Amino acid sequence: MFLAYWVHHLDPVAIHFPDGWFLKGIHWYGLSYATGFLIAALLLHRWRVRQLTPLQSPQDESNLITAIMMGVVLGGRLGHVLLYAHEEFLADPMMVFRVWQGGMASHGGFLGIILVAAWFAKTRRVSFL
């Protein structure tokens, strides 16, 4: 009986903004990104303090987290465009910049993290692994 009651229709917007605002509100997807970035920053700080990472300073922490955030967002967006919306992109290349219309690919974000981490390790002359 309970399964018949449960229907999954989750509103994608966690916090709605008033009508007339530029954005509809804060989406659950965005909250999950922010939570993930916060947890990553806290873990990275803890690892640096315990000397479990080659990062030497809080500035290195900040730079790495910022780079990873950019890698996730840019990689996720480009992954979506190239894998799921390539025909729309060919018809309207500016759609890449319309992020408020949605479209992120998790595997693109993961690839973005890998590329940014490799770049960061190379520029700091530390091991990628």
C-alpha positions, 0 to 999 in steps of 0.5 A, a space after each residue: 500500500 505504501 508503494 502505491 502512495 509514493 510518487 516521486 515528483 520532486 520540485 527541482 527548485 528548493 527555494 523559490 524566488 518571487 516572480 519577476 526575479 532573474 532566477 526562479 530560485 535555488 535549485 537542489 542541483 546547485 545546493 548539492 554542488 555547493 555542499 560537495 565543494 564545501 565538503 571537499 574544501 573542509 577535507 582538503 584543509 584537514 589533509 593539508 594540516 595533517 600533512 597528508 597532501 603536498 599542498 603547502 599553504 592555505 593559498 594552495 588550498 584555495 587555488 586548488 578548490 577554485 580550479 576544481 570548481 571551475 573544472 566541474 562546472 566547465 567540464 559538466 557544461 561542455 560534456 552536456 553540450 558535446 554529448 547531449 545537445 550537439 545539434 542545438 549547439 551547432 544551430 546556436 553556439 551561444 547556448 553554451 553560455 545559457 547555463 540558467 536553461 540547465 544542462 550538466 553532464 556528470 562525466 564531463 564534470 569528472 573529466 574536468 576535475 581530472 584535467 584540472 588536477 593534472 594541470 595543478 599538479 604539473 604547475 606545482 611540480 607535485 605528483 598527480 596521484 
